Structures are given as C-alpha cells and as structure tokens.
Amino acid sequence: MKYLKRKIQNWTFRNQLIYFYGAVMGVVFLGMLVLLLQFENSTVKDKMEEVLKRDGYRVQTNFRSLIERADEYSKVIMFNASTQKMLVNQPEVSKRTQMDAFYTIVGSTVVDAIYVYDFKGNKYAASSGSYIKEKTMDISEASWYEEVMKAQGGYCLVRNSGGFLKEESLEENYVSFIRVINDIDTQQPIGILLMNLNTSSIREAYTQVLKEYDTFFLMQDEKGEELYSTEDQGEDLWKLLEDQQRVGWQKMNTVTSQNERYGVIKLPLTDGWSETLALGYNQISNEYKRLFLKVGVLLGISTTMLILGTAYFSSKINRPLKHMLASMSALDDKKFVTVQVINVNQEINQLQRRYNAMLYEMQEMFERMEEGEKRKRKYELSLLQAQIRPHFLYNSFDAVSALALMNRTDDIFIIMQALGKYYRFSLHKGEEVILMSEEVKIIENYLIIMKYRFDGEFQVVYDMDETVMDIRILKLTIQPFVENAIFHGINQKKTGGMIAIRVKGDENSVRIQIEDNGAGMDEEQISKMLGGDVKSQERGFGVRSTVERLRLYYNTENIIEVQSTRGVGTVITLKIPKREEASTVLQTPSKS
C-alpha cells in the first residue's frame, strides 16, 4: 500500500483526476458485466439449447421427408413393368418409352438424375442437366456395390456417388440414393438404381429453418465427410469442431473458438449421417444486452464529459508546467531554453515570468564560470607547453656540440638553419593559430634536426593536399605526435623505420595522419598516452596536452583516432574541423 500511495503521489494532478473517474467507470461496468454473465448462465444457455434442438429436429424432419419421397420414386421405377422388361432385355420394351417415364421423375423437385444399370454392362439414364459419365462401366467395381447388394432391397445414401461418377463439371457436393432392383417374379437382382437428389431441395431443407438466427450448420455422411454447410461458414465450423469428442449427441455442449463461445449440438439424420448446428452466445444474449448497452452508453457519455472537462481545465495548468520541466531537462545538456508564457491565470503567469528571469541569470552565471574555466585551462596548457619546448632546444644544442667536435661544419650549418626556421614559425609573433603551410614547415625543420640526432635511422614520407595549406590550425598540433612516433615507435624498434605524414581535406574537415612502422602499442599504452595519468617528464605528455588543447579549441571530443598493433606500427588520425576565424578560447590576450 505504501508503494501504491507513493506511486499515486508521483502522478500529475491531471492524471490523478482522470484515473480516478476512469476507475469509477470501470467498477460500474464491471458490476454490469457480472450481472450480465449471471443472466447468461441462467437464461441464455437454456434458450440456446431450445433453439438448436428445435431447428435441428425441423431440419431432420425436412431431410427425412426428402429421402422418403426419393424412396417412393425409386419404388415407382423398380416396380414399373417397363423397367422390369427393359432390364431383362425383352424386345417388346421400347427404351425411349422408358426414358420418358424417367424424365417425368427427373422433372420433379427431388431428383436431378436417374441412372439404371443392368449386370450386362447396359445403362439407362435421364438427367435434368448435363450427364455425368461413369469412371467405369463395371458396376461391380463401385465402392458401395457390396453394401447395396447386402441391403436386401433396402437403399443406401452415399456422398457424390461414392466416386463412381466423374464430377469435373460439378461445383458442390450431392447425395446419391442407391438400391438394387429385383425381378418381381423371382426376387433376383436384375439391376441397380442410382438417383442423384436435387441439391437445391436439400439446401432448402435447412436454409428455410435456419434463417431466424445466423446458425452454423454442417451435414456429414457416415464417414464424417462434409456434404453441405452454411455458406462461408464451413471452414469456420470445421475449426470450431476439431475436437469431435466434445460435441455430444442430442445434447448441447459449449465450446470456444477464437475467443467466442458457441452452443453446439449434433443430431442424427439417417443411415449414420448427421447434422451439427452451432449458435453463438452473442446472438441470443444480444437481445438482453441492449438494455445494458443503453445504460452503458448513457453512463459512458456522462463519464466522458466529466473526464474531458477535467482534462481540459487541468491541462491549462499542466501545459505551462510541462514546458518548464522540458526547459529544466535541457539544462542537463547545458541548454538554456526559456518558456513561452501561456496565459492561464495570474499565479501561473507570474510563475512563468519569474522562471524565465531566473533562467537568464543562471545562463549569465554559467557563461562566466565556463569562460573562467577555459581561460584557466588555457594558461595551464600554455605552462605545460612552455615546460616541453626547452627540452627540444637543449637536445638540439647537444647535437650541434657533437657535430662541432667532429668538425662537421656543413651539418652544423644545416641543423642551425633548421633550428632557426623551427623557432621562427613556432613562435610566430605569439599567435596560437597559424596556417597549415606554416605548421608543415615546423614539422619539416623539426624532422631535419631529429634525423641528425638519430643519425638518419628513419625515413620520412610527406603526402600533402595543397588545397588545405591556407586553412588555419592550432600551432604545434602535429609535432607531439611525430615526436611520439620517433621515441615510442622507431627508437624502440632499434632497426630504423619510416614515418609518413599525410594531410588531406574534405568539405568540412582536415584529416592529419601520422603513421610509423615502429614498435606499436597495446590498448593499455594507448589509454595511458591519451589519459591524464601521464606526468610531464614522461613521453606522451605532449600528446595528451595537445589533444586537450584541440578539444577545447574546437569544442568536440571526436578529435583523435589511434590504431596500433604491437610489432607492426601505429597510425594516429586527427580530424580537424575547418573554421573561418580563429577561436578566442586559446588566444593570447593582446597587449594594450
């Protein structure tokens, strides 16, 4: 309960009201649903069983009446003297005369076609439509032949002639009435009568009965195969009755299909044939639900109006608060977004104005603090750079001294000339931002000096894009990475090597790549080189401070990418955004 109470307290006032009235409406509808279910259990089920049994017995009566009429017609044919003489092939019988008698029966509403077969391979047929040819003329090969012969004058019903007739031209199932014709005098079989019953008459036997409700109907033969079903419902009914054991004979069962309940009953027709009827509960209960629906609609309208009114008035308060919360969330990203003053009432309007005033004050204070922090970082980095540069000068003088002892005056001239150019470009009147071409000159002269210091143990490859030489860049951006490649790459390998320096430009940035085939680094060494735990006297200190200078100046973290493999080498890629003007973040203040 305490958790639920805290949960509710965290909701907005608008949601609390909406959920409260929604809960009240839910309780009312739940009560109505319980009453409806109780009413269904006591009344709807009884009426549904009554409807299914009533309709089922009426269909049963109509179908059996149809079969009885077919039986009468068959007896007319069997005991007709002309039929008897025709089957024993007495010459005085005219086949045409007998056919006229057959057509009289075919013209009724019960029989569609008559086929009479003797046991000598002769056939006599009459049909109200097109004739259906036999698959074979040997009547003894029919699937029902033995059953008919054992019926001792009785008849049997089969579905679609038991497959004896070809059915390519038929679009639906039909019922075949079959019996043996016996000689009147000897009572010996002399032929077989096959009558196809009128399909429309069979369909009318159940459609007229089932028109009151949307009842599912299925007629099956003794093998459980479908003969007829209500239109567009046969497939659904088969899904409903997949478990045939649940459908009881002459007693209604309740089954569920696709979240809908049905009452189902199965009744016998004749000779093992059956009918199954299914009726949805909703069709019966809908009559009783109308009253509940009217009350529910009235209750729903009144509750909806209440909720909408609550939502409207509460939203007038919620909208300004929502905008203020969104503005507060933007502060996490250091964005100061004022809110548009929405006219609600005097208190809310004053709150919005005071919030905007407070936001302006916070923005000014934050900008002052951020500017102070950047200046502090700038001077710290400048101090660190100042600590690095003397080491290079001292080492260069040591190399010159060594050359002097060896009396290599030409080399002394070259190294001193390179040293002078190096400091001319690197000092550059105290400016922090220089042209890319000047930065390249610094590296070229630096590498001339370093090749003397390392006695030419490495080669240098330059690949420069002339179109970006006029782009302005922070001074001494490339040198720390080249120095790192020499000391941590080439020098560690002790077998000489190669350093490649590439500068390429695209639409928005300049890519500077420093590659060496030296000792390489693992992930821990890369992390240490780029991290903040490197001391000023350690190699890699200049790399870390340069990366931080670049991130501060260009205001982006995505400034460097390092790829290195132990024993293979290292590739460092700098992505420098193109800028029209130099930033003031790291500019040295001008003297007045």
C-alpha positions as CSV (number, residue, x, y, z in Angstrom):
1,M,0.0,0.0,0.0
2,K,2.8,2.4,0.8
3,Y,4.3,1.7,-2.7
4,L,1.0,2.4,-4.3
5,K,0.5,5.5,-2.3
6,R,3.9,6.8,-3.4
7,K,3.2,5.9,-7.0
8,I,-0.1,7.8,-7.0
9,Q,1.6,10.8,-5.4
10,N,4.1,10.9,-8.3
11,W,1.3,11.3,-10.8
12,T,0.3,14.7,-12.1
13,F,-2.9,16.2,-10.7
14,R,-4.4,15.8,-14.2
15,N,-3.7,12.1,-14.3
16,Q,-4.9,11.6,-10.7
17,L,-8.3,13.0,-11.7
18,I,-8.6,11.1,-15.0
19,Y,-7.5,7.8,-13.4
20,F,-10.0,8.3,-10.5
21,Y,-13.0,8.8,-12.8
22,G,-11.8,6.1,-15.1
23,A,-11.6,3.7,-12.1
24,V,-15.2,4.6,-11.0
25,M,-16.5,3.9,-14.6
26,G,-14.6,0.6,-14.6
27,V,-16.2,-0.5,-11.4
28,V,-19.6,0.3,-12.7
29,F,-19.0,-1.5,-16.0
30,L,-17.5,-4.5,-14.1
31,G,-20.7,-4.7,-12.0
32,M,-22.8,-4.6,-15.1
33,L,-20.7,-7.4,-16.7
34,V,-21.1,-9.6,-13.6
35,L,-24.9,-9.2,-13.8
36,L,-24.9,-10.0,-17.5
37,L,-22.8,-13.1,-17.0
38,Q,-25.1,-14.4,-14.3
39,F,-28.1,-13.7,-16.5
40,E,-26.5,-15.6,-19.4
41,N,-25.7,-18.6,-17.2
42,S,-29.3,-18.9,-16.1
43,T,-31.3,-17.9,-19.2
44,V,-29.3,-17.6,-22.4
45,K,-28.0,-21.2,-22.3
46,D,-31.4,-22.7,-21.8
47,K,-32.9,-20.7,-24.7
48,M,-29.9,-21.5,-27.0
49,E,-30.4,-25.3,-26.4
50,E,-34.1,-24.9,-27.1
51,V,-33.4,-23.1,-30.4
52,L,-30.7,-25.6,-31.5
53,K,-32.9,-28.6,-30.8
54,R,-36.0,-27.0,-32.4
55,D,-34.1,-26.1,-35.6
56,G,-32.2,-29.4,-35.6
57,Y,-35.4,-31.5,-35.4
58,R,-37.0,-29.4,-38.1
59,V,-34.0,-29.9,-40.4
60,Q,-34.1,-33.6,-39.6
61,T,-37.8,-33.8,-40.5
62,N,-37.3,-32.0,-43.8
63,F,-34.4,-34.1,-44.8
64,R,-36.0,-37.4,-43.9
65,S,-39.2,-36.3,-45.8
66,L,-37.0,-35.6,-48.8
67,I,-35.4,-39.1,-48.6
68,E,-38.9,-40.7,-48.2
69,R,-40.0,-39.0,-51.4
70,A,-36.9,-40.3,-53.1
71,D,-37.7,-43.8,-51.8
72,E,-41.2,-43.6,-53.2
73,Y,-39.8,-42.5,-56.6
74,S,-37.3,-45.4,-56.6
75,K,-40.1,-47.9,-55.9
76,V,-42.1,-46.4,-58.8
77,I,-39.1,-47.1,-61.1
78,M,-38.3,-50.5,-59.6
79,F,-41.8,-52.0,-59.9
80,N,-42.6,-50.4,-63.2
81,A,-43.3,-53.2,-65.7
82,S,-41.4,-51.5,-68.5
83,T,-38.3,-51.2,-66.2
84,Q,-38.5,-54.9,-65.3
85,K,-38.8,-55.9,-69.0
86,M,-36.1,-53.4,-70.1
87,L,-33.6,-54.9,-67.6
88,V,-34.2,-58.5,-68.8
89,N,-33.8,-57.2,-72.4
90,Q,-37.2,-58.2,-73.7
91,P,-37.6,-56.9,-77.3
92,E,-41.1,-55.7,-76.9
93,V,-40.0,-52.9,-74.5
94,S,-39.2,-49.6,-76.0
95,K,-36.2,-47.9,-74.4
96,R,-37.5,-44.5,-75.5
97,T,-40.8,-45.1,-73.7
98,Q,-39.0,-46.0,-70.5
99,M,-36.8,-42.8,-70.8
100,D,-39.9,-40.7,-71.0
101,A,-41.0,-42.2,-67.6
102,F,-37.6,-41.4,-66.1
103,Y,-37.8,-37.8,-67.3
104,T,-41.2,-37.4,-65.6
105,I,-39.5,-38.2,-62.3
106,V,-36.4,-36.1,-63.0
107,G,-38.6,-33.2,-63.7
108,S,-39.7,-33.2,-60.0
109,T,-38.1,-31.1,-57.3
110,V,-36.5,-34.2,-55.6
111,V,-34.4,-36.0,-58.3
112,D,-31.7,-34.4,-60.6
113,A,-30.6,-37.5,-62.4
114,I,-31.6,-41.2,-62.8
115,Y,-29.1,-44.0,-63.7
116,V,-30.2,-47.6,-64.1
117,Y,-27.6,-50.3,-64.7
118,D,-28.1,-54.0,-65.5
119,F,-25.5,-56.6,-64.9
120,K,-24.7,-57.0,-68.6
121,G,-23.0,-53.6,-69.0
122,N,-26.1,-51.6,-70.2
123,K,-27.0,-48.2,-68.8
124,Y,-30.2,-46.2,-69.0
125,A,-30.0,-42.6,-67.8
126,A,-32.0,-39.4,-67.6
127,S,-30.9,-36.0,-66.2
128,S,-32.3,-32.5,-65.8
129,G,-28.9,-31.1,-66.6
130,S,-25.7,-32.5,-68.3
131,Y,-25.0,-36.2,-68.0
132,I,-22.1,-37.4,-65.7
133,K,-20.0,-40.2,-67.2
134,E,-19.0,-43.2,-65.2
135,K,-15.4,-43.8,-64.3
136,T,-16.0,-47.4,-65.2
137,M,-18.9,-49.3,-66.8
138,D,-18.4,-52.3,-64.5
139,I,-21.0,-51.6,-61.7
140,S,-19.4,-54.3,-59.5
141,E,-16.3,-52.1,-59.1
142,A,-18.3,-49.3,-57.3
143,S,-17.3,-48.7,-53.7
144,W,-20.8,-49.2,-52.5
145,Y,-21.6,-52.3,-54.6
146,E,-21.3,-54.9,-51.8
147,E,-23.2,-52.7,-49.3
148,V,-26.1,-52.3,-51.7
149,M,-26.2,-56.0,-52.6
150,K,-26.4,-56.8,-48.9
151,A,-29.2,-54.3,-48.2
152,Q,-31.7,-56.9,-49.4
153,G,-33.9,-54.4,-51.2
154,G,-33.2,-51.5,-48.9
155,Y,-31.4,-48.4,-50.0
156,C,-28.2,-46.6,-49.1
157,L,-27.1,-43.0,-49.3
158,V,-23.6,-42.1,-50.4
159,R,-21.8,-38.8,-51.0
160,N,-21.1,-37.9,-54.6
161,S,-22.0,-41.4,-55.9
162,G,-19.1,-42.8,-53.9
163,G,-16.7,-41.7,-56.6
164,F,-18.4,-43.9,-59.2
165,L,-19.3,-40.9,-61.5
166,K,-17.0,-38.3,-62.8
167,E,-17.5,-35.0,-61.1
168,E,-15.4,-32.4,-63.0
169,S,-18.5,-30.4,-64.0
170,L,-20.0,-30.2,-60.5
171,E,-19.3,-27.3,-58.2
172,E,-20.7,-28.7,-55.0
173,N,-21.4,-32.0,-53.2
174,Y,-24.5,-34.0,-53.9
175,V,-26.4,-37.0,-52.4
176,S,-26.8,-40.3,-54.3
177,F,-29.7,-42.6,-53.5
178,I,-28.8,-46.2,-54.5
179,R,-30.7,-49.5,-54.3
180,V,-30.9,-52.9,-56.0
181,I,-33.8,-53.6,-58.5
182,N,-35.1,-57.2,-58.1
183,D,-37.1,-59.2,-60.5
184,I,-40.7,-59.1,-59.4
185,D,-41.3,-62.8,-60.1
186,T,-38.0,-64.4,-58.9
187,Q,-36.8,-61.7,-56.5
188,Q,-33.4,-62.0,-58.0
189,P,-31.3,-58.8,-58.6
190,I,-31.5,-57.7,-62.2
191,G,-30.1,-54.1,-61.9
192,I,-29.1,-51.2,-59.8
193,L,-30.8,-47.8,-59.5
194,L,-28.7,-44.7,-58.7
195,M,-30.5,-41.4,-58.3
196,N,-28.8,-38.1,-57.6
197,L,-31.0,-36.0,-55.4
198,N,-31.8,-32.3,-56.1
199,T,-29.1,-30.2,-54.4
200,S,-31.3,-27.2,-54.1
201,S,-34.0,-29.2,-52.4
202,I,-31.6,-30.5,-49.8
203,R,-30.2,-27.0,-49.2
204,E,-33.7,-25.6,-48.9
205,A,-34.4,-28.3,-46.3
206,Y,-32.1,-26.5,-43.8
207,T,-31.8,-22.9,-45.1
208,Q,-35.5,-22.2,-44.5
209,V,-35.2,-23.5,-41.0
210,L,-32.0,-21.6,-40.0
211,K,-33.0,-18.2,-41.3
212,E,-34.1,-16.8,-38.0
213,Y,-30.6,-16.8,-36.5
214,D,-27.1,-16.9,-38.0
215,T,-26.7,-20.5,-37.2
216,F,-23.7,-22.6,-38.3
217,F,-24.8,-25.8,-40.0
218,L,-22.9,-28.8,-41.1
219,M,-24.2,-32.1,-42.8
220,Q,-21.8,-35.1,-42.7
221,D,-22.0,-38.6,-44.1
222,E,-21.3,-41.8,-42.1
223,K,-17.5,-41.2,-42.7
224,G,-17.6,-37.7,-41.2
225,E,-17.0,-36.0,-44.6
226,E,-18.8,-32.7,-45.2
227,L,-21.7,-32.7,-47.7
228,Y,-23.3,-29.3,-47.0
229,S,-22.7,-26.3,-44.7
230,T,-24.0,-22.8,-44.4
231,E,-22.4,-20.5,-46.9
232,D,-19.0,-19.0,-45.9
233,Q,-19.2,-20.8,-42.6
234,G,-18.0,-24.3,-43.4
235,E,-14.3,-23.6,-42.8
236,D,-15.1,-21.7,-39.5
237,L,-17.3,-24.6,-38.4
238,W,-14.6,-27.2,-39.1
239,K,-12.2,-25.1,-36.9
240,L,-14.8,-25.0,-34.2
241,L,-15.4,-28.7,-34.2
242,E,-11.8,-30.0,-34.5
243,D,-12.3,-31.9,-31.2
244,Q,-15.3,-34.0,-32.3
245,Q,-15.4,-35.8,-28.9
246,R,-16.7,-32.6,-27.3
247,V,-19.8,-32.5,-29.4
248,G,-22.4,-34.6,-27.7
249,W,-25.3,-36.4,-29.5
250,Q,-28.7,-34.6,-28.9
251,K,-27.3,-32.6,-26.0
252,M,-25.8,-29.1,-26.3
253,N,-22.2,-28.6,-25.4
254,T,-20.4,-25.3,-25.0
255,V,-17.2,-24.7,-27.0
256,T,-14.9,-21.7,-27.5
257,S,-13.4,-20.7,-30.8
258,Q,-11.4,-17.5,-31.4
259,N,-12.5,-16.1,-28.0
260,E,-16.1,-16.6,-28.8
261,R,-18.4,-19.1,-27.1
262,Y,-20.8,-21.3,-29.1
263,G,-23.5,-23.8,-28.2
264,V,-23.1,-26.9,-30.4
265,I,-25.4,-29.9,-30.8
266,K,-25.2,-32.9,-33.0
267,L,-28.3,-34.8,-34.3
268,P,-28.7,-38.0,-36.4
269,L,-30.2,-37.7,-39.9
270,T,-30.4,-41.2,-41.5
271,D,-28.1,-44.2,-42.1
272,G,-25.2,-42.8,-39.9
273,W,-25.5,-39.4,-41.4
274,S,-25.5,-36.4,-39.0
275,E,-26.2,-32.7,-38.7
276,T,-24.2,-30.4,-36.5
277,L,-25.6,-27.0,-35.5
278,A,-23.7,-24.2,-33.7
279,L,-25.0,-20.9,-32.5
280,G,-23.0,-18.1,-31.0
281,Y,-23.9,-17.0,-27.5
282,N,-23.9,-13.4,-28.6
283,Q,-26.9,-13.9,-31.0
284,I,-29.2,-14.9,-28.1
285,S,-27.7,-12.7,-25.4
286,N,-27.7,-9.6,-27.7
287,E,-31.4,-9.2,-27.1
288,Y,-30.8,-8.9,-23.4
289,K,-27.7,-6.8,-23.8
290,R,-29.5,-3.9,-25.4
291,L,-30.7,-2.6,-22.1
292,F,-27.3,-2.8,-20.6
293,L,-25.9,-1.1,-23.7
294,K,-28.2,1.8,-23.4
295,V,-27.4,2.3,-19.7
296,G,-23.7,1.9,-20.5
297,V,-23.8,4.4,-23.3
298,L,-25.5,7.0,-21.0
299,L,-23.0,6.3,-18.3
300,G,-20.1,6.4,-20.7
301,I,-21.3,9.8,-22.2
302,S,-21.6,11.4,-18.8
303,T,-18.3,10.0,-17.6
304,T,-16.5,11.0,-20.8
305,M,-17.8,14.6,-20.4
306,L,-16.6,14.6,-16.9
307,I,-13.2,13.3,-17.8
308,L,-12.8,15.7,-20.8
309,G,-13.8,18.6,-18.6
310,T,-11.3,17.6,-16.0
311,A,-8.6,17.1,-18.6
312,Y,-9.3,20.5,-20.2
313,F,-9.1,22.5,-17.0
314,S,-6.1,20.5,-15.7
315,S,-4.3,20.9,-19.0
316,K,-4.3,24.6,-18.6
317,I,-2.2,24.1,-15.6
318,N,-0.3,21.1,-16.9
319,R,0.9,22.7,-20.2
320,P,3.0,25.5,-18.6
321,L,4.4,23.1,-16.0
322,K,5.3,20.6,-18.8
323,H,7.2,23.3,-20.8
324,M,9.0,24.3,-17.6
325,L,10.0,20.7,-17.0
326,A,11.3,20.4,-20.6
327,S,13.3,23.5,-20.1
328,M,14.8,22.1,-16.9
329,S,15.7,18.9,-18.7
330,A,17.5,20.9,-21.3
331,L,19.8,22.2,-18.6
332,D,21.4,18.7,-18.4
333,D,22.8,19.4,-21.9
334,K,23.8,23.0,-20.9
335,K,21.0,24.5,-23.0
336,F,19.0,27.4,-21.6
337,V,15.6,27.4,-23.2
338,T,13.1,29.9,-21.9
339,V,9.4,29.0,-21.9
340,Q,6.7,30.8,-23.8
341,V,4.3,32.5,-21.3
342,I,0.9,30.8,-21.7
343,N,-2.0,32.9,-20.3
344,V,-3.7,30.7,-17.7
345,N,-4.2,32.8,-14.6
346,Q,-2.4,35.3,-12.5
347,E,-0.4,32.8,-10.4
348,I,0.8,30.6,-13.3
349,N,1.6,33.6,-15.4
350,Q,3.8,35.1,-12.7
351,L,5.5,31.7,-12.1
352,Q,6.4,31.5,-15.8
353,R,7.9,35.0,-15.9
354,R,9.9,34.5,-12.7
355,Y,11.2,31.2,-14.1
356,N,12.4,32.9,-17.3
357,A,14.1,35.7,-15.3
358,M,15.9,33.1,-13.1
359,L,17.0,31.2,-16.3
360,Y,18.6,34.4,-17.7
361,E,20.5,34.9,-14.5
362,M,21.7,31.2,-14.5
363,Q,22.8,31.4,-18.1
364,E,24.9,34.5,-17.5
365,M,26.5,33.0,-14.4
366,F,27.2,29.7,-16.2
367,E,28.8,31.5,-19.2
368,R,31.1,33.5,-16.8
369,M,32.1,30.3,-15.0
370,E,32.7,28.4,-18.3
371,E,34.8,31.3,-19.7
372,G,36.8,31.4,-16.5
373,E,37.4,27.6,-16.6
374,K,38.5,27.8,-20.3
375,R,40.9,30.6,-19.5
376,K,42.3,28.6,-16.6
377,R,42.8,25.5,-18.8
378,K,44.4,27.7,-21.5
379,Y,47.0,29.1,-19.1
380,E,47.6,25.6,-17.6
381,L,48.2,24.2,-21.1
382,S,50.4,27.1,-22.0
383,L,52.5,26.5,-18.9
384,L,52.8,22.8,-19.8
385,Q,53.9,23.6,-23.4
386,A,56.5,26.0,-22.0
387,Q,57.9,23.1,-20.0
388,I,58.2,20.9,-23.1
389,R,59.9,23.3,-25.6
390,P,63.2,23.9,-23.6
391,H,63.9,20.1,-23.7
392,F,63.9,20.2,-27.5
393,L,66.2,23.2,-27.6
394,Y,68.6,21.6,-25.1
395,N,68.8,18.4,-27.0
396,S,69.3,20.3,-30.3
397,F,72.3,22.1,-28.7
398,D,73.7,18.8,-27.6
399,A,73.5,17.5,-31.2
400,V,75.3,20.7,-32.5
401,S,78.0,20.3,-29.9
402,A,78.6,16.7,-31.0
403,L,78.8,17.8,-34.7
404,A,81.3,20.6,-33.7
405,L,83.6,18.1,-32.1
406,M,83.5,16.0,-35.3
407,N,84.3,19.2,-37.3
408,R,81.1,18.7,-39.4
409,T,80.6,22.4,-40.2
410,D,78.2,21.8,-43.1
411,D,75.9,19.7,-40.9
412,I,76.2,22.3,-38.2
413,F,75.0,25.0,-40.7
414,I,72.0,22.8,-41.8
415,I,70.9,22.0,-38.3
416,M,71.2,25.6,-37.0
417,Q,69.4,26.9,-40.1
418,A,66.6,24.3,-39.4
419,L,66.5,25.2,-35.7
420,G,66.1,28.9,-36.6
421,K,63.3,28.3,-39.0
422,Y,61.6,26.0,-36.5
423,Y,61.5,28.7,-33.8
424,R,60.6,31.4,-36.3
425,F,57.5,29.5,-37.3
426,S,56.7,28.1,-33.9
427,L,56.9,31.4,-32.1
428,H,55.1,33.3,-34.9
429,K,54.6,36.6,-33.0
430,G,53.0,34.8,-30.1
431,E,50.0,33.7,-32.1
432,E,48.4,30.4,-31.3
433,V,46.7,29.9,-34.7
434,I,48.8,29.7,-37.9
435,L,48.4,28.5,-41.5
436,M,48.6,24.8,-42.3
437,S,51.6,25.5,-44.6
438,E,53.4,27.1,-41.6
439,E,52.6,24.1,-39.4
440,V,54.1,21.8,-42.1
441,K,57.2,23.9,-42.2
442,I,57.6,23.5,-38.5
443,I,57.4,19.7,-38.9
444,E,59.9,19.7,-41.8
445,N,62.5,21.6,-39.9
446,Y,61.8,19.6,-36.7
447,L,62.5,16.3,-38.6
448,I,65.7,17.7,-40.2
449,I,67.0,18.2,-36.6
450,M,65.7,14.9,-35.4
451,K,67.3,13.0,-38.2
452,Y,70.7,14.4,-37.2
453,R,70.0,13.4,-33.6
454,F,69.2,9.8,-34.6
455,D,71.9,9.7,-37.3
456,G,69.3,9.2,-40.1
457,E,67.8,6.0,-38.7
458,F,64.4,6.7,-40.2
459,Q,62.9,7.9,-43.4
460,V,60.1,10.5,-43.8
461,V,57.3,10.5,-46.4
462,Y,55.1,13.5,-47.0
463,D,51.7,13.5,-48.7
464,M,50.2,17.0,-48.6
465,D,46.9,18.3,-50.1
466,E,47.8,21.7,-51.4
467,T,44.2,22.8,-51.3
468,V,44.2,22.9,-47.4
469,M,47.5,24.7,-46.9
470,D,45.7,28.0,-46.3
471,I,43.5,26.5,-43.5
472,R,44.3,27.9,-40.1
473,I,45.2,25.4,-37.4
474,L,46.4,25.5,-33.8
475,K,50.2,25.9,-33.7
476,L,52.3,22.8,-32.8
477,T,49.5,20.4,-33.4
478,I,51.5,17.8,-35.4
479,Q,54.9,17.8,-33.7
480,P,53.9,16.0,-30.4
481,F,52.6,13.0,-32.4
482,V,55.7,12.9,-34.7
483,E,57.9,13.1,-31.6
484,N,55.9,10.2,-30.1
485,A,56.3,8.2,-33.3
486,I,60.1,8.6,-33.1
487,F,60.7,7.9,-29.4
488,H,58.0,5.3,-28.8
489,G,57.9,3.8,-32.3
490,I,61.1,4.0,-34.4
491,N,63.6,4.3,-31.5
492,Q,62.0,1.4,-29.6
493,K,62.3,-0.9,-32.6
494,K,66.1,0.0,-33.0
495,T,66.2,-1.1,-36.6
496,G,65.3,2.1,-38.3
497,G,61.9,2.8,-39.9
498,M,59.6,5.1,-41.7
499,I,57.3,7.9,-40.7
500,A,54.5,9.1,-43.1
501,I,52.8,12.4,-42.6
502,R,49.6,12.9,-44.6
503,V,47.3,16.0,-44.7
504,K,44.0,15.7,-46.7
505,G,41.0,17.8,-46.8
506,D,37.3,17.3,-47.4
507,E,34.2,19.6,-47.4
508,N,34.1,20.1,-43.6
509,S,37.4,18.9,-42.1
510,V,41.1,18.4,-42.5
511,R,42.5,14.9,-41.7
512,I,46.1,14.8,-40.4
513,Q,47.6,11.3,-40.3
514,I,50.9,10.3,-38.7
515,E,51.9,6.8,-39.4
516,D,55.0,4.8,-38.3
517,N,56.2,1.2,-38.6
518,G,57.7,1.1,-35.2
519,A,57.2,-1.0,-32.1
520,G,53.4,-0.3,-31.8
521,M,51.3,-0.1,-28.7
522,D,48.7,-2.2,-26.9
523,E,45.4,-0.8,-25.5
524,E,46.9,0.0,-22.1
525,Q,49.7,2.0,-23.6
526,I,47.2,3.9,-25.9
527,S,45.0,4.7,-22.9
528,K,48.0,5.8,-20.9
529,M,49.2,8.1,-23.7
530,L,45.8,9.7,-24.1
531,G,44.8,9.7,-20.4
532,G,45.5,12.2,-17.7
533,D,47.9,10.0,-15.7
534,V,51.0,10.8,-17.7
535,K,53.5,13.0,-15.9
536,S,55.1,16.0,-17.6
537,Q,58.5,14.3,-17.7
538,E,57.2,11.2,-19.4
539,R,57.0,10.6,-23.1
540,G,53.4,11.1,-24.4
541,F,52.8,14.0,-22.1
542,G,52.9,16.4,-25.2
543,V,50.3,14.2,-27.0
544,R,47.9,14.3,-24.1
545,S,48.1,18.1,-23.7
546,T,47.8,18.6,-27.4
547,V,44.7,16.5,-27.6
548,E,43.1,18.6,-24.8
549,R,44.1,21.8,-26.5
550,L,42.4,20.7,-29.7
551,R,39.2,19.5,-27.9
552,L,39.0,22.8,-26.0
553,Y,39.6,24.9,-29.1
554,Y,37.3,23.0,-31.5
555,N,34.7,22.1,-28.8
556,T,34.5,18.5,-29.8
557,E,35.6,15.2,-28.2
558,N,35.8,13.3,-31.6
559,I,39.3,14.7,-32.4
560,I,41.7,11.8,-32.5
561,E,41.7,8.1,-33.6
562,V,44.5,5.7,-32.7
563,Q,45.2,2.4,-34.4
564,S,48.2,0.4,-33.3
565,T,49.5,-3.2,-33.3
566,R,52.4,-4.4,-31.4
567,G,55.4,-5.1,-33.7
568,V,53.6,-3.6,-36.7
569,G,53.3,0.1,-36.1
570,T,50.9,3.0,-35.2
571,V,48.5,5.2,-37.2
572,I,47.2,8.4,-35.5
573,T,44.5,10.3,-37.3
574,L,43.5,13.9,-36.3
575,K,40.1,15.2,-37.6
576,I,40.3,19.0,-37.5
577,P,37.1,20.9,-38.3
578,K,37.5,23.7,-40.9
579,R,37.0,27.2,-39.3
580,E,36.8,30.6,-40.9
581,E,38.1,32.5,-38.0
582,A,40.4,31.7,-35.1
583,S,38.7,31.0,-31.8
584,T,39.3,33.2,-28.9
585,V,39.3,30.3,-26.4
586,L,43.1,29.8,-26.6
587,Q,44.1,33.2,-28.0
588,T,46.9,35.0,-26.1
589,P,45.4,38.3,-24.9
590,S,46.8,41.3,-26.9
591,K,48.8,43.9,-25.0
592,S,47.2,47.3,-24.8
